[in-house]
Amino acid sequence: MSKLNVDTIEPEGASTTLTLGAASDVIQIPASAEIDIASGATLDVNGTIDLTGATKTGFPDNTPSWFVNLSGDFSCATGTQTKVEFDTEVWDTDSAYDSTTNYRFTVPVGEGGKYLVTGGVRWPTTTAGRAYYITFYKNGLERLFGVYRFYSTTSAPVFTNTAILDLAASDYCEMYVVQNQGSTASLNSSYSYFSGFKLAGV
């Protein structure tokens, strides 16, 4: 196998296209080598980029993300905004959710952006016509709520709420609920959760 040592390869004559290899050829980059695409240049790909087995850096993803739930049923007084103290982390990619003290997600440094936030709860069997809310708070202020009026006395209401919040670094997000059953009620731990993730590339 011959070896060619050059500093610059340019197309010949008036051509502006440089072709490396022929169809089905494999152009191999040695281990630890680097292809540097200068600022302002464009990588135009019409085929497929196969990143199987590759270590990918600089690509946007949907993290930070978190999913938390309750270790046991959670009591809520009637007619009161109550922060749900989700104390069990199913996952927390950036260790950004506080499951022991403030029960909130705080945006890490450098991770500001738009976040999809969702939550769900299940209340005990209730009487007809009662109202229930899931409210997301940003930095201690109410951002969005959902209303559910229950018209059956034979089942326990289950409902969810979802929002997209614009969050900067150090902003925090919490989930509150309200119920007006007329007495204290407990969220069912098996159906209650709080979750979210950063929207990549937005």
LINDA-V343852 format. One record per residue. N is the residue number from 1. OMEGA is omega in radians with two decimals (NA if undefined). BURIAL is b if it has 24 or more other C-alpha atoms within 12 Angstrom, else e. D_LAST is the distance of its C-alpha to the last C-alpha in Angstrom with 1 decimal. Layout:
n: {N;N}
omega: {OMEGA;OMEGA}
burial: {BURIAL;BURIAL}
d_last: {D_LAST;D_LAST}
This chain:
n: {1;2;3;4;5;6;7;8;9;10;11;12;13;14;15;16;17;18;19;20;21;22;23;24;25;26;27;28;29;30;31;32;33;34;35;36;37;38;39;40;41;42;43;44;45;46;47;48;49;50;51;52;53;54;55;56;57;58;59;60;61;62;63;64;65;66;67;68;69;70;71;72;73;74;75;76;77;78;79;80;81;82;83;84;85;86;87;88;89;90;91;92;93;94;95;96;97;98;99;100;101;102;103;104;105;106;107;108;109;110;111;112;113;114;115;116;117;118;119;120;121;122;123;124;125;126;127;128;129;130;131;132;133;134;135;136;137;138;139;140;141;142;143;144;145;146;147;148;149;150;151;152;153;154;155;156;157;158;159;160;161;162;163;164;165;166;167;168;169;170;171;172;173;174;175;176;177;178;179;180;181;182;183;184;185;186;187;188;189;190;191;192;193;194;195;196;197;198;199;200;201;202}
omega: {-3.13;-3.08;-3.13;3.12;3.11;3.08;-3.09;3.01;3.14;3.07;-3.11;3.05;-3.08;-3.11;3.09;-3.11;3.08;-3.11;3.07;3.10;3.14;-3.13;3.11;3.06;3.08;3.06;-3.01;3.06;-3.09;3.10;3.12;3.06;-3.06;2.99;-3.07;3.08;-3.02;3.09;-3.12;3.10;-3.12;3.01;-3.05;-3.07;3.05;3.13;-3.08;3.00;-3.12;-3.11;3.12;3.12;-3.09;2.95;-3.00;3.08;3.10;3.12;3.09;3.06;-3.09;3.05;0.09;3.01;3.14;3.02;-3.10;3.07;-3.03;3.07;3.12;3.13;-3.01;-3.04;3.14;3.09;-3.13;3.04;-3.07;3.01;-3.09;3.06;3.13;-3.07;3.11;-2.96;-3.12;-3.13;3.01;2.89;-3.13;-2.92;-3.04;-3.10;-3.05;3.11;3.12;-3.08;-3.09;-3.03;-3.04;3.09;-3.10;3.00;3.11;-3.09;3.12;3.08;3.11;-3.07;3.07;3.13;3.11;-3.10;2.96;-3.09;-3.12;3.11;3.13;3.14;3.00;3.12;3.06;3.10;-3.00;3.08;-3.03;3.00;3.14;-3.11;3.14;-3.08;2.81;-3.09;3.03;3.11;3.01;-3.13;3.06;-3.12;-3.12;-3.10;-3.04;3.10;3.08;-3.12;3.10;3.08;-2.99;-3.05;3.09;3.11;-3.04;-3.11;3.08;-3.08;3.05;3.10;-3.07;3.04;-3.13;3.13;2.96;-3.09;3.07;-3.02;3.06;3.09;-3.13;2.98;3.11;-3.05;3.14;3.11;3.13;3.05;3.04;3.01;-3.11;3.14;-3.10;3.09;3.12;3.11;-3.08;3.02;3.10;-3.05;-3.09;-3.05;-3.07;-3.07;3.09;-3.02;3.07;3.09;3.11;3.12;-3.08;3.01;-3.13;NA}
burial: {e;e;e;e;e;e;e;e;e;e;e;e;e;e;e;e;e;e;e;e;e;e;e;e;e;e;e;e;e;e;e;e;e;e;e;e;e;e;e;e;e;e;e;e;e;e;e;e;e;e;e;e;e;e;e;e;e;e;e;e;e;e;b;b;b;b;b;b;b;b;e;e;b;b;b;b;e;e;e;e;b;b;b;b;b;b;b;b;b;e;b;b;e;e;e;b;b;b;b;e;e;e;b;b;b;b;b;b;e;e;b;b;b;b;b;b;b;b;b;b;b;b;b;b;e;b;e;e;e;b;b;b;b;b;b;b;b;b;e;e;e;e;b;b;b;b;e;b;e;b;e;e;e;e;e;b;b;b;b;b;b;b;b;b;b;b;b;e;e;e;b;b;b;b;b;b;b;b;b;b;b;e;e;e;b;b;b;b;b;e;b;b;b;b;b;b;b;b;b;e;e;e}
d_last: {47.7;47.6;45.3;44.0;43.3;41.6;39.2;37.8;37.7;37.4;38.0;41.6;42.8;40.6;38.2;34.5;33.7;34.5;35.0;35.2;37.3;38.0;36.6;36.3;36.8;34.8;33.7;33.7;32.2;34.4;33.3;31.7;31.4;28.2;26.8;25.5;23.4;23.9;21.4;21.1;22.2;20.6;20.8;21.5;21.7;23.4;24.6;23.3;22.0;23.7;22.4;24.8;26.3;24.2;22.8;19.2;17.8;14.8;12.7;9.4;10.6;10.4;12.6;13.9;15.3;18.6;21.2;24.3;27.4;30.9;33.9;36.2;36.5;35.2;37.4;36.2;38.6;38.9;37.3;35.4;31.7;31.7;29.0;28.9;29.7;28.0;29.9;29.2;26.2;25.6;22.9;21.0;19.2;19.2;22.3;20.3;22.1;25.5;27.8;31.1;31.1;28.3;26.5;23.0;19.7;19.0;15.8;17.0;17.2;14.3;11.9;10.6;7.3;6.8;9.5;11.3;14.9;18.0;21.7;25.0;28.7;32.2;35.0;38.7;40.9;41.1;43.1;42.1;40.0;38.3;34.7;32.0;28.6;25.5;23.8;20.8;21.5;19.3;21.5;24.6;23.8;23.4;20.1;20.7;23.7;25.1;28.8;31.0;34.6;36.8;39.8;41.5;43.6;43.7;40.2;37.6;34.5;31.1;27.9;24.1;21.4;17.6;15.0;11.4;11.9;10.4;12.1;13.3;15.5;18.8;17.6;19.2;19.0;22.2;23.5;26.6;29.0;31.9;34.8;38.0;40.4;43.1;43.2;41.2;39.1;37.4;34.1;34.7;33.2;32.9;30.4;28.5;25.1;22.0;18.8;15.1;12.2;8.9;6.0;5.6;3.8;0.0}
